[in-house]
Amino acid sequence: MVFCGIAYATGAFLLARRLNFFTTLGIDSMDATWGRRVSLALLACAVYVVCLALVSFIVASWHQHIVPEDGRLPDRIAHRTGLRQVELLTLVAGVAALVLAVFFGRLWVPLVVAATIPAAWSLGRRPYRRVVGGNRTIFVPPGLPPGNLTPLPGGDPSAPLPDGFVLVEYRWEYAVGLSRKDTFQVALPINIGLYDEFCALNASQPGVGEAGQNPYYLRSVLGITSEIRRLAEHVRAFAVQNCYGTLDEIGVAYSFIQDEDNVPYKSDLETKGVEEYYRYPLETLYERAGDCECKAIFLASLLITLDYSVVILEIPPAPGESTGHAAVGVEVPKGVTGNFAPVGGKRYFYLETTHSGWQLGELPPNVDGSGIKAWPLTIET
């Protein structure tokens, strides 16, 4: 912000000289003392910083504590370009100054330079736009049951599978920008014996969904299996191959669970005959079905394996409804815009898992942000 203020103040000072603004005020900029010149520059810088801070505060107030907002297009532009909304305003100012320079002469060139350099500098240093590199390893939470990480067969789809395994193919798309979509396809061997164990374990765990209980850590973290790790390795490989940044890697992960062909949304009453059934990730992966809690648990498990910090966001029932909702909150680097939940001094951005098309930080219209509870999934060492 200080850098932007200095750049704008310098441009404004040079432009004011070119427009004879100082002469109009009875001040000869050439004969003025350096102290007066520096004071004028600092005053212009201070005015800019105050204005930018005010805009930044207003933008931040739109997104605190998960409140509904209509700024989907600006948020998507910010998501795709790596610019915060405040920086987008800076870029717009640069474009406006450039138009003035084209139509009204070189007199406006100093303001063009002052307006575009801060935006370019900020874009270049955005950490969440850096390409996902091969040095980021797949995370293994401590304390996983030994049976969870059973060796999987090789990744060759044409090779015969050993007894007790079935091969399941998944295909999905991820929207990169407003017009481009990348398609991904994986074939995952599923350990049927381990799947049966999770089903039996889930049936023996009463009280799911009762107030005060946290069933999410048990399932999202301790439910990580070799299948989830294999899928995470594919997501990481896709990100590296396509030179994706951090946000796009997260996007590949959440678009997998949003896809209606991979994991269509189905209620627990329809699939299990009970009101609430929180599937383990392997159950969701193999059964290819789940409601909001099941899909949120699965995505949280996948993102944890990719070494992201996540929470489960539990939304109370809306007026006139009997059931609530669940989604994922993921912590991302500073500079991202959207709806988030503040938890422990961190910002966890809302991720809707039920259907495709939802972007990071977008809030469904039927979620008003009140009464949301964040269930932490801190890795216990």
N, C-alpha and C positions, 0 to 999 in steps of 0.2 A: 504494500500500500504506500509506504514512504517513497519507494522508487517511482511508482506511478505519479505521486504527487510532485516530486522533483521534476520529472519529465514534463508533466503538464504545465507546471509553473514556468519552466524554462521556455516552453513553446508559447505560452500566453505572454510572457515578458517580451519575447522577440516579436510576436505579432503586434503587441501594443506599440512597440517602437515603430514598426512598419506603418501602422495606422495613425501615427502621430498622436497617440492617446495621451502621452505624457505632456506634449506641447499644449494640448487642449486644456490640461489641468494646470498649466503654468509651470510645468517641470521640464527642464531640458535634460533628457536622459543621458546625453553625452557629457554634459557639464555637471551632472549630479554627482555627489560624493559616492564612493563605493559603499559606504554605510547605508545611504538611502536606497541604492540599487539593491543591496542585499536585503534590506528591510522589505522592499516591495516584493521581491522574489519570495521571501519567506511568508509574507502575507498571502500571496497567491497560492503558495503551497499549502498553507494552513487551511485556507478556504476550500481547496480541493479535497484535502484529507478529511475535513469535517463532512463535506457533502458525500464523499465515497463511504465514509463510516456510517452515515445515516442511511444510505441506500443499502449497505451491507446488513445493517440492523433490521431494516424493513424486510429484506429478502429472508433473513434468518428467522424472523418472527412468523413467516408464512409456513415454515416447516418444522417448528418445534412441537414436540409432544404429539406427533401424528395428527395433524389437523387437516381437514379436507381442503383441497385447492384445485384450481382449474388450469394451472400452468403446465399442462402436459407437453405442449410443443416446445416451450423454452427449456423445460427439463430434459426433453429428449435431445435437443440441440446441445445442451450443456453436457449430457451424457456422451454424446458421440464426438464432440469436438474437444472434450477435456477442459472446457472453460466454465467457470462458475458464472452465475447470472450477472454478478457485478462486473466480471471481466467481459461478459458479452456486451454490457452497456459501454464499456471502454472501447470494444471493437467497433460497435455501432458509431461511436463518436469519431473513431478514426476514418470509417467509411464516409461519414458526413463531411469531415474535413477534406477528404480526398475529392469528393464531389465539388466542394467549394473551390478547391485548387484548380480543378479542371475547367470549371465554368467562369471563375472570377480571377484567375491568374495566379502567378507564383507567390503572391502576397501571403497565401494561406499555407504554403509549404511547411513553415515551422510547426504549425499546429498539426499537420498531417504526421510529421515525424514523431511529435510528442504523443500523439494518440495511438499510433500503431506499434511503437517499440514496446510499451508496457504489456500490451496484449500478447505480442509475439514472445516476449521474455517469459511471461507467466505460463503460456501454453507449453513452452519448451521444458519448464521445470515441474510440470504436474506429475507427481509420482505415480498416480493411478493410471497414467497413459503409457508408462514404460512397458516394454514388451516383456511378457512372461518368459523367463529364461529357463534353461535346463538345470540351473543350480537349485531350483525350488523342488525339494523332495516331497514325496507323498508321506503324510504324517501317520504315525502309528500310535494311537492313544495307549498309555500304560494301563495295565490291569485288565486287558481283554481276556475273556475266557480262552483257553488254549484251543478249543475246538473251532472257534470262529475263523481262525486264519489257517484253515486246512489248505494244502497245496491244490491249485487248480490245474487242469490240463493246459497244454500249450494253446496259443492263440490261433492256431491254424484251423479254420472252419472245416476244411476237408478231411482232417484227421479224425479217425474214429474216437469217440469218447469212451472212457472207462465206465464200468457199471456204476450206477448211482448218480450219473450226471446227465443233464439235458442241455442242449444248446438253444438259447433264446436270442433272437435277433431284434435289434431296436434301430429305429431310424427317426430322425427329427431334424428340424430346421432352426437356425438362429438368425434373427434379423440383425444384420450389420448395417446400420444407417437406416434411412427412410425408404430405400428402394432395393437394397441388396440382401439376399438371404444365402447363407452357407448351409449345406446339407451334410449331416454326419450319420454314420452307420457303424454299429458295433455288434459283435456276436459274443455273448457272454455264456460260458458254461456255468450251470447252476447245480450246486450240491443238493440233491433232493433229500438226502438223509439229514443234513443240517437244517434244511427248510422245515422238515417234519418236527425236528427238535424245537425250533422256535415256535411253531404252532402249538405244540404241547405246553411249552413254557408260558406262552401267552394265555392259554386257557386256564392255567393254574394261578394266575395273578388277578385276584379280585380287586375291586375298588378303583378300577380305571376311570379317570375323569372325576373322582370325588374331590371336593374342595380341600385345599391344603396339601394335596399330594402332587408330587412331580414325577409323572411317569415318563417324561421326555428324556431325561438323562439316561435312564435304564435302557431305553430303546435306541435313541439317536447315537449315543456314545458306545455303550457296551454292546450294542447290536451291530457294530461295524464288523463286516466279514470280508473274506478274500474277494468275494464278488463286488462289494462296494469299492474295495481298493483297486480292483481291475478296472472298473468303470472310471474311477478317479484318474487312473493312469492314462486312460483314453482321452478324457477331458483335457488333462495337462498336455498330452501330445498334440491334440487338435489346436490348443492355444499357441503352442510353440510353432507348429507348422504354419499357422496362419498369421504369425506375428501379432497376436492379440495382446491387448493390455489386460490389466487386472480385472476391470469391469466386464470385459468381453469374456474372460474365462469364467467368471461368475455367471454371465449370461448363458454360456453353453450349458452349464450345470442346471440352471433353473429352467431353461427351455426344454431340457430332457423330461423333467417331471411335469411340466405344464402340458406337454404334447398329449392330445386326447387319444392318439393311437398307442403310444407307449404305456401310459397309465391314465386311462379314462377315469373321470370322477364318478364314483358310485358310493352310495350311502352304505353304512355298516348294516343297516336293517335289510338292505337289498342283497348284500353279499354274504353276511354272517348271521343274519336273523336276530341281531341284538342292536340296542340303541347306540352303544359305544364299544368300539373295538380298535385299540391302537396297535396297528401292525408294526412288527419289526421291519427294518429296511429290506431284508431278504424276502419277507412275505410280500411286500409291495412289489418288489422287483419281479418275482416269479409269478404272482397272481395277476399282475398288470391291472390292478384296480385299487382304489382307495378313496377315502373322503379327505377333507381338508387336514385333519390331524395326521392321517397316515402319510399324505404327500408332504406335509411340513416336516415330519419326522425323517422321512427319506432324504429330503433336500438338506436338512441340517446335518445328517450323517455324512452326505457326500461332501458338503462344504467343510466340515471338520476334517475330513480325510485330506482335503486340499489345503489344510492348514489355515482356514479362516475362522475368526471368532464369531459365533452365532448365538442367538437366543430363539426360543419359541415364543411367539406373540399370541396370547389367548384373548380373543375378543368376546365380550359378553353378548348374550342374545339381544337383538334389536327389539324395540317395543312391538309387542304383538307376536313375537316369535318365541319358540321354546328352546331352540338350540343356538349355541354360539358359533364361533369361527376360530380358526387357527391359521397362522402364517409364520413365516421365518423373518427374523431380523439379522442382518449381516453387517459387521463392521467393515468399512472401507476407508481408504485414505482420505485425508481432508480435501475439501474442494468439491465434493459431490453434492448435488442438489436433490431434493425430494423429501418425502415424509420419513421421519425416523423416530425411534423411541430412545430417550436418554437412559442408559443403564450403567450405573457405576462410573460415571464420568465419561462414558463412551457413547457414540451415536450408532445405533443399529437401524439400518435402513430397511424399510418394509419390503417384503417380497411375497407377492401373491402366487400361490402354487396351483390353484384349482384348475385354471384354464390358461390357454396360450394368449399371448399378446400383452401381458402385464410386464412393465419394465420395473427396474430397480427404483424404489421410492414412490411408485404409483399406488394410490390408495383407492380401493373400490368405492363407488358412490354410496353403498349401503353401510360403510364403516365410518363412523364419525370420530373415532379416536378416543372417546371417553371410556374410562374403566378398563383399558387394556392392561393386562398383566404380562410381564416379561419373565419367562422361566429361563434362568441361566443354564448354560451347558458347559460350565467350567470344567476343564479336564483335571480330574483328581490324580495327583502323583503320589 
